[in-house]
Every structure is written in C-alpha cells, then in structure tokens.
Amino acid sequence: MLIGELLSNVARYYGDRIAMVEGDQRITYREFDIRANKLANGLLHLGLTKGDRCAILSPNTIRYPEITFALARSGIVGVPLNIRLSIPELVRYLKYTRPVTMIVIAGLSDMAKSIIAGSGLAIQTIGYDGGHPFDVDYEEIIARSPATPPDVALSPDDPYMFGPTSGTTGLSKAAIICHRNAIAGIMTYVADQQWKPSMVNYHTINFFFNPGGPAHLTQFVRAGTSVIQREFSIDGLLAAIEKERVNRFTMVPTMLNMLLNHGGVTKVDLSCVDGIVTGGAPLPHTMLKQTRELIPHMRFFSQYGMCESCSTGLLLPEECLVMDGTSEQMEKMKSAGLPHTGMSIRVVNDEGQDIAWDGNEVGEIILHGDHVVSGYWEMPEETAHSFRNGWFYSGDLAKQDRDGFVYVVDRKKDMIISGGLNVFSVEVEAVIQAHPSVYQVAVIGVPDEKWGEAVKAFVVPKPGMSLTEEDVVGWCRVRP
C-alpha cells in the first residue's frame, strides 16, 4: 500500500467528513483529496520528478498534511525542516539533503531566504499563507492544476520522506522513510492505540518531528478529524477540547506536567478526552495519579520509538499503569514496555548476544520490522554502523526483567562513568523527579579530577515550592 492511497480510500467513502480544522478553516476529506492531487500535479508541472527532494519550512498548519500527501503521490521526497534550529544548522542540513524546491509559510520567508543563500543552492521557492515575497504561489499552483491522480509509477519501497534524526552526534542524519515503513507505523498506531472511527485528534507535536506518518496521519485512516494549531499552548489545547470535543492528544511528560499545573484545567469539561499518547520518557507515577484524579476514565498509551522506526518500538500495556499495586507492579511502570505490534526487539551485549532477562544486565536495544528504515541518506558509514544484518542498533541502553519488559536506562553516549562505575542519567532523573517539590530535572556528567566524571543535576522546583541542594541530595541518599 502507498501513503497516497490512505487518503483516497477515506475520501471515497467518507468524503463529507471533516478531515482538518485550523481556527475557522475546515476542510472535508473530499476537498483534502482533490487539493493533494492538484498540488502533486502542480509540482510535477513545475519540472520536479520522482526522486527529487522538496523541503518544507513551516509550523503545523492545515496545509502541512496536504503537502505530505501531495509529495507522497508525486514521488517527490519530502524534507521537513525543524524551524527551531539555528540558521547555520539549517544551512548545513540543506547542503546535505540538497532539495530542489522549498515550500515556505509566509511568516518564515526571511528564514527561508537566509538558509537558501547560505546553502548556495538554486532552490525554487513556493510561498503560502499570503503576503510572501516569492514568485511561485501555492494557491495559484492548486488553482491551475488538474484534480486527477498524478501519473507516477510508485512502489512501497520508494522513498517518501526524510526523517531528521536528533543530531546528538553532530549533523542531523536523514533517515530514508519509504511508503512501506510509514504504512507499517500508521497501522501499528491504529491497532495498539485503539483508534476508533471519527475520533478527534489535537496535534501537540510539531509535524517536522515525526514526518514518517503515525503522529499526524493515523487519524486519517479512521476518517477522524485533526485539530491543528500553529503554536502549542495549554490554553490552546483547553480551548480546542471545549470547542471541538477533542478525544486524543500526544504529550511528553513535560507537557503533561504543564497541563496538570495549569490553573484552567479544572474549569474545562474533559469528559470527551478518551486517551493521551505519551512518549519521550517514562510517565512518573505522580503524573499518572494526578491525571487519573483529574480524568478518571483516561487511558494512557505510553510508548518508545525513534525516527528510524517511524516512532514505533515499545508500548507499555495499559494494565501496567496502576495507581497502587505491588512493588513488582509499580516497578513495571518504569519500563518502556513490550514490542509494538509487528515489531521485533532484542536487547544485546557488545557481542550481539541477547542479555539475560534478570533486570540487571545492560545491553543495547535493536529493532527489526517493516517500520524500520533502510538507512541514512548518503551516509554509508553511519548506515553500516547502525543497520546490521537486518537490525537497527538504536544506541539506547536497556535492561529486561523476567517477563521481557524493557527498561531504558540511558543513551550509550550519555552514560556517566564515575570512579569506574556506570551511572545512568535516566535513573538518577527518575529518583529526583519523584520528589514532591520537583517540577523538572535533567542530569548530566561533568569532568571531575577525582572521579573522572561527576553527576550534576539541574532541578526546577514546582511553582510556589522551595527546594535546596541539601533537600535533593538527602532525598537521593535514602532512595533505593
């Protein structure tokens, strides 16, 4: 199956349903399908061909999914740009990916001009949202282009999107996401997150962080509605819940913490909210308890994934998210869970052998499945290092308990070695985060003459609460 077919299938049977909402703008699936075809044909008419690359410089808008489907149908590879990066970082990424065209929202026109000039590339620029300075206008392309599906031969293994990795090792790497990868990720989300027909999803995460598909395309499979806002805010989320009766949204624990501590959250009718998808870090028990007290019927879908696996990997079963329980049950809450549907996962030592399921031995998480990309764009050495014998080596260190639950302890490169002992920053953060006065915490290793590296924690107290260094150190000393 191809990405473009997801939209055409839904438009055929549910054409009058609302696909997307942004402010006062609403678009049906039929209109969405037609506009995606028109944009795809228009881009091809401009001279782009299958395999060319088109950069996208935009926040979340109602046009972003439209661009995504148009590129997928034309065979043009999307290159989402992280608008939070600096100009030099974006220039380096442009030089690396070499797009021939860029679609730019009017509000980022100056940024587009700067990074194109810095790259030295001849990039055709298409502006949208009115008031842009570019010669080619997005809406004019759509107005003059045919609504028929573009005549481009595509296969499930054709590249569809470049997924920018986090770039913790320097230049962001472009993971080559093909149609097969994205479809696998989307279908896994539909199954494991129990998406129902016509659900309303509010987008909290920037589309450029999850370009493969699951985070912003899953609801389209079930003829659901996407509520889109350009800048995430808790006020915006609460307003959307009231106006659009939102059923689902995604939040990392930091964002959920913001929601729970917002003064207006108790003034909104939250009965429509069916579930929250969480990721990025294990959900602290204190947050689970607060959320369940606020929304008793709330379901959590706590998951682990990365760009190279289309944001799939592990899912913590909902029955493990308990308010109170045995010590073993409470320990399970700290895990990333078990493999997603269709995903194979192992935790291996440096020799590539599976670690013992004893909760003590630490190894590297490796993944295999249709969700996993084939490699990085024009980076043969990095590809050879991370993709071996059909498995993706994630660089994440983890343990497994006797039931196979995976506990992520750190990134290989982030592990702190102090006095010859391995200290995992994630474990230290979890202990400090459990303090009732802690709002946020980050732990790093710093050079130390005596120990080689010492552990340093940056701690933010909750509003209205005081916290001293002695409080934090004392708390850590008495924790198991």
N, C-alpha and C positions, 0 to 999 in steps of 0.2 A: 504494500500500500504506500501511497505518496502523501505528503503533507497536504498538498492542494486538494486531494480527494476528501479529506476530513470535512472541509468547508462545503464543497459541492454536495456531499451527501446530506448534510444537515439542511442546507438551503433548499434542496429538492423537497424534503418532507416537512420542514418547519420554517418555511420562508418568511412568514409574517411575524415570527417571534423576534423579540428584541435581542440582538446579539451584543451590543455595546452601548454604554451610557457614559458620557463625559459632560458634566454640567447639564446644560439644556439640550445637548446633542444626543440624539438617539438614532440608531441605525439597525434595521432589520437584517436577518440573515440573507434575504434575497438581495437587498441593496449591497450588503457586505460582499457577497459573492460576485456581483456584477462589477463593483469597483475594483476588486482584486484582479479580475480578468482584464479590465481596462488598463490598470496600471502596469500589469505584466506585459501586455501588448505594446503599450506606450514606451516602456523601457527598451523593448526589442526594436521598436521603430527608431529609437534614438541611436541604434547601432550596437547596443550591447548584445552579447551572445552567451550561450550556455558556457558556464565556467568562469565568466568574468566576475569581478567582485564589486559589490556596491556597499559602501559604508553608510551607516545610519547614525546621525548625530541628533539625538532628541531625548527628552524625558518621556515618561509614559504619557501617551495621548491616544485618542481613538483611532489615529492613523497608524500607530505602530504595528498592531496585528494585521492591518490591511497591507502594509509594506511587507510584512513577514510572508503572508500567503502569496502576494504577487511575485516576490523573489522565488519562492518555492516552485511556483507554476512556470516560471520563465527559465529555470535552470541557472539563474544568476545567484551567486553565493553571497549571502548577507554577511556584513562585517559590522556588528554592533560596536559602538564606541562608548566607553564609560565616560560620561560627561563630568564625573567627579575627579578625573585625573588632571594633572597639570598639563599645560601646553607642551612642554618638552616630552612628557610621557606619551601623549597622543601623537606627536610628530614621529617618535620612534616606532609606534605601532603602525602608523600609516606607511612608513618606509618599509616595514616588514611585510605587511599584507598587500600593499600596492593596489588599492581599489581604483577602478577607472571612473566611478561615479560616486557621488555622495548625496544623500537626501538629508536636508537640514531644516529644522524648525526655525522660523524667523528669529526667535529670541536668542538663538545661538549663532547668528550669522557672523559676528565678529570672531568668535572662537573658530568657526569653520575657515574663515579667511586666513587666520593666523597659522593654523596647523597645516593647511594646504600649502601656504607659502613656505613654511618651514620644512615641509617634506620635499619640496622641489618637484613634485609630481604634477602631471597635467590631469587634473581631476575635474570632470564635468559635474557641476553642482546644481541640484534641483531644490528649490525652496518651497516651503509650505507654511500655512497658517497666516498668510497675509503680511504685507509690509517687508518682505525680504528683498535684498538687492540683486538677486541672481537672475540670469537671463531666462532660465527654464523654470516654469511654474508647475507645481504638482497638479493642481486642479485643471490647468489647461491641458496637461497630458491626458488626464482622465476624460475630459470633455471631448477630445478629438479621436479617442481610441475605441476600437470595436470591443463589444462585450462578450465575444465568443472566447472559449478557452484557447490559450495560445498553442500554436502547433510546434511543440518542442518534445522530442523523444526523451523521456526520463526513466531512470530505474531506481529502485530502492537504495542502491549503493552509491548514487550520485551525491556529491557534497551539496548541502543545503544551507549551512550556516557555519560560521567560525565562532567557536565559543572561547572568549578570552579568559584565560586562567588568571588566578590572583596575582601572579607575578612576584611571589615572595622570593624567588631566586634571581630577580632582575627583570628583564623584558618579559611582558606578558606573552605567553605562548598561545597560539590559535589552535584549539582543538578542532579537528575536522569532523563536524557533525553531519552525518548523511541522513536521508529520509528514514532509513531502517532504524537508526539509533533513536531519532526523535519519536517515531511512532511507538517503539518499544517503551520509551519513557512515559509517554502520554497514556498508553493503555495500562501500564503498571499503576499510575496515579489513579486512573478511573477505578481499577479493581481494589487497590489497597486502601485508598482514601474514601471508598464507598460513595462515589459521586452519583447523585440521583438526577433524573431529568429535570431540567428547568431551574436548577439551583442558581442563586445569585452570588457571584464571587467578587469581592472587593480586592483590588490589586494594591498591595502594600509594598511589594518588592519591585525595584526597577527592572524593566524588561531586559536591559542590556546585561544584567547579572545572570539571567537564566535564558539564554537565547535559543536553547535547544527545543523548547516547546512545552514541557509539562507545566511549568508555573503559570503560563499565560495562554495556553491553548487547550488545556484539558477540558475546561467547561464547555468549549465549543463542540466537543464530541457528544456531549449530553444535551445539546441545544440550550445551554444555560446562558446567563447574562453576565457580562463583565462590566463592573463599575470601575471607571478609571479616573484617577486624579493625578495631576502633573507633579505635585509635591505631596509626599506623605505627611500627614499630621494626625494626631489623635482627634482633634476637633473635626477634621475632615472625615475620618472613619466613623465617628459617632453620628455625624450629620447624615452620612450615607446609610447607616444602619436604620435611622429613623425614616428617611425618605424612600429608600429603595428596598428596605427589608432584607438586608444582606444576610446570607446564610453561612458563607465561608470567607476566611481570610488567612493569610500566612504571616507569621511573626517569628523573628528570632527572639530569644528570651529578653534581650534588652528592650525591644519594642513592646513586648508584653508587660514588662515592668513599668514602662511609661504609661500604658493603658490603665493598669491597676492603680497607679498613683495619681491618675488624673481626676480632678475634682468633679468633672461632669459625668463620669462613667455610671454613677448610681442614679442619674436623672433620666437615663435613656432606657426605653423598652428593649431589652436584649433577648426577648423570647424567640425571635426569628433566627438567632445565631445557632447553627447546627454544630459547627466544629471549627477548630483552629489547627492549622498545619504549622508545626514548629520545626526548627532546624538550626544548624549553626553551632549548637551546644546542647548538652543535656538540660532538660527542664528541671530547675530546682524545685524541691518538694514544697518550699514555702510559696512559690508562684502557683503551683498546681492547686494547693489548698485555697489560696486567695481567689483563684479563678473559679474553682468549683463552688465556693461560697457565694460568689457573685452571679454565676450562671450554672445552677446545679445540673442542668441537662447537657452541659457542654461535653463534646467529645474531642479528644486530642489525637493528632496524628504526628507523632514525634519521629523525625526521620534524619538520616545521614546520607549525604551524597556529594557529588562534585561535578564540575563541568564535564569532565571526561567520561562520566557515566550518565549524562543527561539528568543530573540531580537525583539519581536513584542509587540505592545501595542497601541500606538497612532501615527497618521500621520497628519501633518499639510497640509491641502489641498493647492495645488499649487496656487489657485486663491487668497489665503491669503497672499502670498509673493509678496507684491506690492512695487514698487519703491516710489510712493507717493500716498496718499489717505486721507480719513477722519481720524479723531482721533480714531474712532472705528476700522477702518481697520488697522491702524498702531498698535493698541493695540493687535489685533488678532495675529500679527506676533510674539508676545512674548509668545504665547501659545504653548503647545505641540501638540495641535490639537484635533482630534476626533478619536474614536476607529478604529483600523485596521479592514480589512475585516475578519469576523469570530471571532472577539474578543469582549467580553463583559467587560465593565469597569464601575466602580462606584467610587465615592469619598464619604467616610463615616466618621462620627464622632466616638468618642470613644465608643458610644453605638451601633455602627454598622448601624446607620440610615443615609440615603442619606443627604448630605448637601444641603443647598439652592443654586440654580443657580443664585446667586446675585453678584458674583465676589468678595465677601468679606469673607464669612465663609471658614475656612480652615479645611480640613479633609485628610484622608489617601486614596491613590489610591489602589483599589483592582481589580484583574483581574480574568477572568474565560473564558475557552475555551480549545479546543484541543491543543493549543500551550503551555498551562501551565503544567509544570511537576507535578509529584505526591508528591514530597518531596525531602529531602536531605538524602544521603547515611548514614545509621547508625547514624542518629541524630534525635531520636524520639521527644525530647523536642523542638528542633528548628523547626522541621516539624509541630508539633502540634501548635506552636505559629504562624507560617507564613501561614499555609494552613488550612483554617477553612470553613467547610460547602461548599466545592467545590470552594472556592475563595482563591486566593493568596494575602496576605497582604504585599504590597511592601515595606512599611516603608517610602515611598515618600509622602510628604505633598503637597497638591494642592488646588486650588480654581477652580470653574467653573462659566463661565459667563452665561448670559440668553440663549445663543444658545448651551450650553453644552460643549463649548471648555474648555479644561483642562489646567490650568496654574500651572506648578510645581514650588513650592516656596522653598523647602528645603528637606533634609532628616530629619526624626524625630530626629535622634541622632545629627544632625549638627545644629539644631535650636539654636540661641543665645538668652538667656534670660537676658536682661539688664534692671535693675531697675523695674523688674516685667513685662516688655513688651517683646513680642516675636519678634525677629528680624531675618529675613530670609536672610542668606548669599547670596543666589542666586539673590535676588532682589537688594541688595547692589552692587554685582558684575556687574549686568546689567547696573546700573546707571554709575558706574565708567568706564565700558568698552565703553560706548557711548562717552566718552571724545575723541576728535580728536587726542590727542597725546598718548593715551594709547594703548599699544600692547597686554599686558596680565595682568590679575588681579586675585587674589584669596583672599577670605575673610574668616576669622576665628574668633572665640570667644576666648578671653584670660581672665584669672582671674583678677578681679578688686575689691579692698576693698570697694569702694563706691557703685558700681552698680551691684556687683556680677559677671557680665561678661561685658567686653567692646569689641567693634568691632575693629578688626585690619585688615588692607588691605595690601597686598603685590602687588606692582604695577611695571610693566616693561614698560618704555616708548618705543615708536616706534623708530627705528634707526634714528639717526640724530636729534631727538627732545629732548628738556629738559622738565622736569616736577618736580615740588616741592610738598612737603606735603601740602602747602597752596593752590596750584592750585587744588589739588584733593579735599580737604575739601571744598573749595569755590564752586567748581563745584557741589558737593553733596548738599550743602545748598540751592542752587537755583533750583534744580531739583524737579519736582512734586513727 
